[in-house]
Amino acid sequence: MDEQQKVAEFVDEHDLDRSTEFRLQNLVEEIGEIGEDAIESAEYDDSPGEITVTRDEFGDVLFTALQMGKSAGIDASEALDASLEKYEERIEESGVSSS
């Protein structure tokens, strides 16, 4: 995946290499920020409505996920292909993507 290579080059250029464990913690944090923004935008406490996810926060999640994959030795393109195949099989078997 070109995006994974682009992120790897950026990380190398700026000396941002960290452990897989750090990357996982950072990914959870970034997903939490998307969740926080979504809850605030939907006015969750009052009357839930349509959520807003910002491009900036979504980009942070992608950046961090691609870093984590690289750190763990996972090719993002291969992982995505395997995931799509898994969902395709589930849909063919049960008509839904989740088990």
N, C-alpha and C positions, 0 to 999 in steps of 0.2 A: 504494500500500500504506500503510495507516494507520500501521503500525509505522515505516516510513521517515520519515514526516512527524513522528511523535513523537520519533524520534531527532534529526532535524534541528532541531526546536524546542529540545530539551535542549542540543544542541551550541551553538546560537546563544545560549541563555540563559546558558550557563556559559563562553562564549568559548573553545570547544574546537576551533575550525575549524583544520584542518591540511591539508597537501597530499595529493593522491591517493597519491603515493609513500610518504609517511609512513603513510597508512591501510593500504596494502598490506603494509608491513613489520609494522605492528601486527597485522594479520589473521594473518599467518604466525606471529607470536609467540603469539597466542591459540590458534590451532589446535595449535601445538606444546605448549601447556599441557594441552590436552585429551588429546593423545597421551601426554604424560608421565604424567598421571593414569591413563589407561587401562592403560599398561604396568605401573605400580606396582600397580594394583588386580588385575591378572591374574597377578601374580607371574611375569612374563615369563621371568625368568632360570631359575626352578625348573621349574614346570609350568604353562604357559599355561592360564588359565581364563576365566571370564566377566569382561568388563570393566565398569568403572563410569565413567560420564560424569556429572559433576555439573551440576545446573541452572545454577549460578553460572557455570561455565566455558562452558557452551553459550550462555548469555545474553551473555557477553562476545564470543563469536564472532559472534553475530547482530548485536549492537550495532555491532561494528567493521565487519562486512560491509555493513550498511546505511549506515554513515557513508561507507565507501569508494564505494559506489554513488552516493550523493548527490554526493560530491566529484568523481566521474568523469562526472556528468551522466546517470546511468543510473537509470531508474525501476525499482525493485525488482519491482513487480507485473508490469510488461511483460516484464522479464527472466525472471521465473519462468514466466510464460505461454509465452514462446518456448521455454524449456527443456523444459517439459512437452510441448509440441508436438513438439519434436525427439525426445524419448524415445518418445513415442507412435508416431511414424513409424518409428523403429528397431525397436520391438517388432513393429509390423505387418509390416515387411520381413523381419526375421530371427528374431523370437521372443524376442530378448533386448534389454535396454536399452543395453548397451554394444557398441561396434563390434568 
